[in-house]
Amino acid sequence: QKEVEQNSGPLSVPEGAIASLNCTYSDRGSQSFFWYRQYSGKSPELIMFIYSNGDKEDGRFTAQLNKASQYVSLLIRDSQPSDSATYLCAVKGSGAGSYQLTFGKGTKLSVIP
Amino acid sequence: EADIYQTPRYLVIGTGKKITLECSQTMGHDKMYWYQQDPGMELHLIHYSYGVNSTEKGDLSSESTVSRIRTEHFPLTLESARPSHTSQYLCASSEDLVRTGGDYGYTFGSGTRLTVV
């Protein structure tokens, strides 16, 4: 059973601070890693993907991957109230069913003005 | 701009009615998925398709059925709606990795919020 674990939160940070969201996964053969943002009542939207160990930056967002530790994180710099949402970590594994993403339960982020 | 469309956005329907939730995508993706999500809860995969005439049940048992007669169209049908079917239904699609040379995850539609009374 492939698992993706996230702290459900809520994670509260003040406006302008760095928000750090964490995710661990069980399938050591996982190849691709995604972060989705989901506003309340809306559908998930892709904000970052990462395939290789290390950091990947896109604007205020940085994804970090450590395959040895089976750990992926998302940093949001200069957090804004509009970043308040649930962030879903998703992992694409290996073997049978490898087309599918396994989603975590999500971390709810609240940015306080 | 959304390239995957779900209709209706909202639906309130009586118990016992047959309903079909529509999902269409214009991206030519061969893989499509249906998820069920209750408010504040996690996503549950209920059906998926890897191409025309290919459909499989997902991790969560569902009384719904799907069909994939055309690449772009992946409707979900409930033969007899019940209050326990009240939920948000999300459709998603993804592209063949060999063709794209990369992996860009899923694109989600805007969802259908179903209420069965």
Interface residues (C-beta under 8 A of the other chain):
Chain A: Q31 S32 F34 Y36 G41 K42 S43 P44 E45 L46 F49 Y51 L88 A90 K92 Y99 Q100 L101 F103 G104 K105 G106
Chain B: K31 Y33 P39 M41 E42 L43 L45 Y48 Y50 L90 S94 D103 Y104 G105 Y106 T107 F108 G109 S110 G111 R113
